[in-house]
Amino acid sequence: MAITFEQFFSAISEQESGGNYSAKGVYVNGDRAYGKYQVMGANIPSWTQQYYGKRLTPAQYLASPKAQEAVARGKLKSYWDKYGARGAASAWYSGNASLSESTRPQPGGPSIKGYVDSVIGKAAKYPAGGGEKSSTTSDASGGGTTVAPMSRGETAESYGFMETLFDSIPELKTLFNKAVKGTWSPQKFQAALRDTKWWKTKSETARQFLMLQYGDPATAKQKLSQAKVHVNQLANQLGLRSVPGMDKKLNAWALNVAMDGWDDSRLRYSMGMALNFTGDIRQGEGGEAVDKLREYAYNMGVTMTGKWYSNGARAIVSGKATQQDYEDTIRRQAKTLYAQWGKQIDGGQTVADIAAPYFSSMAQILELPTGSINLFDPTIKKALQNKDPVSGKSTVKPLWEFENGLRSDTRWKSTQNAQNSMMQIAHQVLADFGVKN
């Protein structure tokens, strides 16, 4: 449907500031836009000279609604006459009339096509002669232009993940609720957002994304969806389990990626601390870290608490510590328990390696399955923690002495080894008395 210049002119005002003469844009490459029609600061001196008859500074321009109207009308009419509606909108937004179909995102706002489509869509709602829309509520932001108010239902559908952001930041949540209750236009809400402490202290990346959410919600939604997919993939890789409240955390992490540019190292740090381990349910990198620590502690004859293993896995996955850091803790504990084997432990041997000959002798002499003997067996533990009976100092127990001690074990008496040994002794006694077998 064809639109008039006056409809187009009113739509530009709505698109840029919601009719706010005092609006200021975000800084992009060292410059920012000013006023109701968001004219870049670098253009103000020459454009005010050309269309207003006076060369103004950005501050003077911002204080003069008449200058803003004159500059915007003059420049936009020249674009309109030369390029038509879509070309004029593209030229106003990007400086190039031929890019009206470009879907490439722009710093601090939507794609050029998204902007142009939005302007044309808004223009059709205005009377042919321009001015206020015929079926909307007046916007209190100034300038005489009116736009459709925000509603909670429409906002939830349009902004999606933004509800997570608003809920996490009281200042934004209060502003959002005020905007819905007061039937603000999105443009008025955007202008108020720029005055918040959050806006003034947030990164340029975060502010640009939030503006994209208003100017080109489809692109913003796509960006968030991509971030959510990546976040879910990393969460599965790390072993995050589906527990109450996890979906909200995943949404928050997706926002961090899309808005603040979080990389995987920062995501890992935050996600790692949210790992949850219950019973024997372990998965992903977190579960693997727990299993490795438990196995190493087992082979070192050390017992740690379940909480210690969980905290260790969180630290390892989040990048706060390494597997080696926690194995060093286990190693130090082992050296305390088995002081006489300190050099071997420092040399890289596990206590299980050191105890292997004792395992073998015990299995053979007591006729036990090799797999049933471990470092926590009282007989093995006593041998490895041997004390000199005179000095009381830790000392290595010779293997022959350990084997002799096994033959004093009550279990030895019921073995075939014991019976064979007794038969040999009996035969020797008979032989000594001259009795032949």
C-alpha positions in Angstrom: 0.0 0.0 0.0 1.4 3.4 -1.0 2.2 5.8 1.9 2.6 9.6 1.9 5.7 11.5 3.0 3.8 12.8 6.1 3.1 9.2 7.1 6.7 8.3 6.5 7.9 11.3 8.5 5.8 10.4 11.5 7.0 6.8 11.3 10.6 7.8 11.4 9.9 9.8 14.6 8.3 6.8 16.2 11.0 4.4 15.1 13.9 6.6 16.2 12.7 7.9 19.6 9.0 7.6 20.1 8.7 11.3 19.5 11.2 12.3 22.2 13.1 15.5 21.4 15.6 14.8 24.3 16.5 11.3 23.2 20.2 10.4 22.9 21.5 7.3 21.2 24.3 5.0 22.3 27.9 5.7 21.2 28.9 3.9 18.0 32.4 4.4 16.8 32.8 7.5 19.0 29.6 9.3 17.9 26.0 9.2 18.9 22.5 10.3 17.6 20.5 13.2 19.0 16.9 14.2 19.3 13.5 13.1 18.1 14.8 11.8 14.7 18.2 10.6 16.0 20.6 12.7 13.8 24.3 11.7 14.2 26.3 14.4 16.0 28.8 14.6 13.1 26.0 15.7 10.7 24.4 18.3 13.0 26.7 21.3 12.2 26.4 21.1 8.4 22.7 19.9 8.4 21.5 22.7 10.7 23.4 25.2 8.5 21.7 23.8 5.4 18.1 23.3 6.7 17.8 25.6 9.7 20.0 28.5 8.7 22.2 28.3 11.8 25.2 26.1 12.5 24.4 24.4 15.8 26.4 22.1 18.1 24.8 18.8 19.2 23.9 20.3 22.5 22.2 23.4 20.9 20.4 21.1 18.4 19.1 18.9 21.2 17.6 21.9 23.0 15.8 23.2 19.9 12.7 21.2 18.7 12.4 23.7 15.8 15.9 22.9 14.6 15.2 19.2 14.9 12.0 19.4 12.8 13.6 21.6 10.2 16.6 19.3 9.8 14.7 16.1 9.7 12.0 17.3 7.4 14.5 18.8 5.0 16.9 15.9 4.8 14.2 13.2 4.8 12.3 15.0 2.0 15.4 15.1 -0.1 15.9 11.3 0.4 12.1 10.7 -0.3 12.2 12.6 -3.5 15.3 10.8 -4.7 14.9 7.3 -3.5 11.3 6.7 -2.5 10.1 5.3 0.8 12.3 2.3 1.3 15.4 4.0 -0.1 14.9 7.0 2.1 14.5 4.9 5.2 17.7 3.0 4.3 19.6 6.2 3.7 18.5 7.7 7.0 19.5 4.6 8.9 22.6 3.5 7.1 23.7 6.3 4.9 23.2 4.1 1.8 19.8 4.0 0.0 20.7 0.8 -1.9 20.9 -1.4 1.2 17.2 -1.6 2.1 17.2 -5.4 1.8 20.3 -6.0 3.8 19.8 -8.4 6.7 23.2 -7.8 8.3 22.9 -6.6 11.9 24.0 -3.1 12.6 25.8 -1.7 15.7 23.3 -0.7 18.3 20.2 -1.6 16.3 18.4 -3.9 13.8 19.4 -4.9 10.3 18.8 -2.3 7.7 15.9 -4.4 6.2 14.5 -4.8 9.7 14.6 -1.0 10.2 13.0 -0.3 6.8 10.3 -2.8 7.2 9.5 -1.5 10.6 9.2 2.1 9.4 7.0 1.2 6.4 4.8 -0.9 8.7 4.4 2.0 11.2 3.8 4.6 8.5 0.7 2.8 7.3 -1.0 3.3 10.7 -0.8 7.1 10.4 -3.3 9.4 8.7 -2.3 10.4 5.2 -1.7 13.9 6.3 0.7 12.8 9.1 0.4 13.5 12.8 -1.2 11.2 15.4 -2.5 7.7 14.7 -6.3 7.5 14.7 -6.7 4.4 16.9 -4.0 4.6 19.6 -3.5 6.0 23.0 -1.5 9.2 23.3 2.2 8.7 24.2 3.4 11.0 27.0 7.0 11.0 25.7 6.5 14.3 23.9 6.6 15.4 20.3 2.9 14.7 19.4 3.6 11.3 17.9 1.6 8.4 19.4 2.3 4.7 19.3 0.7 1.5 20.4 1.3 0.8 24.2 3.1 -2.2 25.5 1.1 -5.0 27.1 2.5 -7.8 29.2 1.2 -10.5 27.0 2.6 -9.0 23.8 5.9 -8.1 25.6 6.4 -11.7 26.8 5.9 -13.0 23.3 8.1 -10.4 21.7 10.9 -10.2 24.3 11.1 -13.9 25.3 14.3 -14.3 27.3 14.2 -10.6 28.4 11.8 -11.6 31.2 14.7 -13.6 32.7 16.9 -10.5 32.6 14.2 -8.2 34.0 13.5 -10.6 36.9 17.2 -10.8 37.8 17.7 -7.0 37.9 15.2 -5.2 40.3 15.8 -1.8 38.6 14.8 -3.2 35.2 11.9 -5.2 36.6 10.4 -2.1 38.3 10.8 -0.1 35.1 9.2 -2.9 33.0 6.2 -3.2 35.3 5.8 0.6 35.3 5.8 0.6 31.5 3.2 -2.1 31.2 1.0 -0.5 33.9 1.3 3.0 32.3 0.7 1.7 28.8 4.0 3.1 27.6 5.1 2.7 24.0 8.2 0.6 23.4 10.0 3.7 22.4 9.2 5.5 25.6 10.4 2.4 27.6 13.6 2.4 25.5 14.2 6.1 26.3 13.7 5.4 30.0 15.9 2.4 29.9 18.8 4.6 28.7 18.5 6.6 31.9 18.9 3.6 34.2 22.0 2.8 36.2 22.0 -0.6 34.5 22.3 1.0 31.1 25.0 3.4 32.1 27.2 0.7 33.7 26.6 -2.1 31.2 28.9 -2.9 28.3 28.3 -1.6 24.8 27.7 -5.2 23.7 24.8 -5.6 26.2 23.3 -2.3 25.3 23.4 -3.0 21.6 21.7 -6.4 22.1 18.9 -4.8 24.1 18.3 -2.3 21.4 18.3 -5.0 18.8 15.6 -6.6 20.9 13.4 -3.6 20.3 14.4 -2.7 16.7 14.7 -6.2 15.2 13.2 -8.8 17.6 13.4 -11.6 15.0 17.1 -11.2 14.8 17.5 -10.9 18.5 15.4 -14.1 19.0 17.5 -16.0 16.5 20.7 -14.8 18.3 19.3 -16.0 21.6 18.2 -19.3 20.2 21.7 -19.9 18.9 23.1 -19.0 22.3 20.6 -21.4 24.0 21.6 -24.3 21.8 25.3 -23.7 22.6 24.6 -23.4 26.3 22.6 -26.6 26.3 25.3 -28.5 24.5 28.0 -27.3 26.9 25.8 -28.0 29.9 25.4 -31.6 28.7 29.1 -31.9 28.0 29.9 -30.7 31.6 27.3 -33.0 33.1 24.7 -30.6 34.4 21.6 -32.4 35.4 18.0 -31.4 35.0 17.0 -30.2 38.4 14.4 -27.6 39.6 15.4 -24.1 38.5 17.9 -25.3 35.9 15.9 -24.0 32.9 16.0 -20.5 34.4 19.8 -20.8 34.8 20.1 -22.0 31.2 18.1 -19.0 30.0 20.3 -16.7 32.1 23.5 -18.2 30.6 22.1 -17.8 27.1 21.5 -14.1 27.8 25.1 -13.8 29.1 26.3 -15.2 25.8 24.1 -13.1 23.6 24.3 -9.9 25.6 27.7 -9.9 27.3 29.6 -12.0 24.9 30.5 -14.7 27.4 33.0 -17.2 26.0 33.2 -20.9 26.9 35.8 -20.3 29.7 33.5 -17.9 31.5 30.5 -20.2 30.9 32.5 -23.1 32.3 33.3 -21.2 35.4 29.6 -20.4 36.1 28.2 -23.8 35.0 30.9 -25.7 36.8 29.8 -24.3 40.1 26.2 -25.4 39.4 27.1 -29.1 39.0 25.0 -31.3 41.2 26.0 -34.9 42.2 23.5 -37.2 43.9 24.4 -40.8 44.8 25.9 -42.7 42.0 24.4 -40.5 39.3 27.3 -38.8 37.5 27.7 -37.8 33.9 29.7 -35.6 31.6 33.1 -34.0 32.5 31.9 -33.4 36.1 31.1 -37.1 36.6 34.4 -38.0 34.9 36.4 -35.8 37.3 34.7 -37.3 40.3 35.4 -40.9 39.1 39.1 -40.0 38.4 39.6 -38.5 41.8 37.9 -41.5 43.5 40.0 -44.0 41.6 43.2 -42.1 42.4 42.3 -41.9 46.1 41.5 -45.6 46.1 44.9 -46.5 44.6 46.6 -44.2 47.2 44.8 -45.8 50.1 43.2 -42.5 51.0 39.5 -41.9 52.0 37.9 -38.5 51.2 34.3 -37.4 51.7 31.7 -37.2 49.0 31.5 -33.5 49.5 35.3 -33.2 48.8 34.9 -35.1 45.6 31.9 -33.0 44.5 33.7 -29.7 45.3 36.8 -30.9 43.5 34.9 -31.8 40.3 33.1 -28.4 40.3 36.5 -26.6 40.7 38.1 -28.7 37.9 35.2 -28.2 35.4 34.9 -24.5 36.1 38.6 -24.0 35.6 39.3 -22.8 39.2 41.7 -25.8 39.7 43.1 -28.7 37.8 42.9 -32.5 38.3 46.6 -32.4 39.3 45.8 -29.9 42.1 43.4 -32.3 43.7 45.6 -35.3 43.1 48.4 -33.5 44.9 46.1 -33.2 47.9 45.5 -36.9 47.8 49.2 -37.6 47.4 50.1 -35.5 50.5 47.5 -37.3 52.5 49.0 -40.6 51.3 52.5 -39.5 52.4 51.1 -38.8 55.8 49.6 -42.2 56.1 52.6 -44.1 54.6 55.5 -41.9 55.6 58.2 -44.6 54.9 57.1 -44.8 51.3 57.4 -41.0 50.7 60.2 -41.2 48.1 58.4 -43.7 46.0 55.2 -41.7 46.2 57.1 -38.5 45.2 58.6 -40.6 42.3 55.1 -41.1 40.8 54.2 -44.5 42.3 50.8 -45.1 43.8 50.5 -46.9 47.1 48.8 -49.7 45.2 52.0 -50.1 43.0 54.1 -50.2 46.2 51.8 -52.8 47.8 51.6 -55.1 44.7 54.1 -57.6 46.1 52.2 -57.7 49.4 49.0 -58.3 47.6 50.5 -61.2 45.6 52.0 -62.9 48.7 48.8 -62.5 50.7 46.7 -63.9 47.8 49.1 -66.9 47.4 49.6 -67.8 51.0 46.1 -67.3 52.2 44.7 -68.6 49.0 42.5 -65.5 48.4 41.3 -64.1 45.1 43.7 -61.3 44.1 40.9 -58.9 43.4 39.6 -59.2 47.0 42.7 -57.7 48.5 43.1 -53.8 48.6 44.8 -51.1 50.5 42.0 -50.9 53.0 42.5 -54.5 54.2 43.7 -54.3 57.8 46.5 -56.8 57.2 47.9 -54.8 54.2 47.4 -51.5 55.9 49.2 -52.7 59.0 52.1 -53.9 56.9 52.4 -50.6 54.9 52.2 -48.5 58.1 54.8 -50.6 59.9 56.5 -49.1 63.0 59.9 -50.1 64.4 59.1 -51.8 67.8 62.1 -50.1 69.5 62.1 -46.5 68.0 58.5 -46.3 67.1 59.5 -44.7 63.8 57.8 -45.7 60.5 59.9 -48.3 58.7 59.5 -50.6 55.7 58.4 -54.1 56.6 60.4 -56.7 54.7 58.3 -59.0 52.5 59.7 -62.2 54.2 58.6 -60.9 57.6 55.1 -60.0 56.2 54.8 -63.6 54.7 55.9 -65.2 58.0 53.2 -63.1 59.8 50.6 -64.4 57.3 51.3 -67.9 58.5 50.2 -66.9 62.0 46.9 -65.6 60.6 44.0 -67.8 61.6 42.9 -67.9 58.0 46.1 -69.7 57.0 45.2 -72.8 59.0 42.3 -73.7 56.7 44.3 -73.3 53.5 45.7 -76.1 51.4 49.1 -74.5 51.9 48.9 -75.0 55.6 47.8 -78.6 55.2 50.6 -79.3 52.8 53.1 -77.7 55.1 51.9 -79.8 58.0 52.2 -83.0 55.9 55.7 -82.1 55.0 56.6 -81.5 58.7 55.0 -84.8 59.7 56.9 -86.7 56.9 60.1 -85.1 58.0 59.5 -86.1 61.7 58.9 -89.7 60.7 61.9 -89.7 58.5 64.0 -88.4 61.4 62.8 -91.4 63.4 63.7 -93.8 60.6 60.1 -94.4 59.5 59.8 -94.8 55.8 56.7 -93.7 53.9 
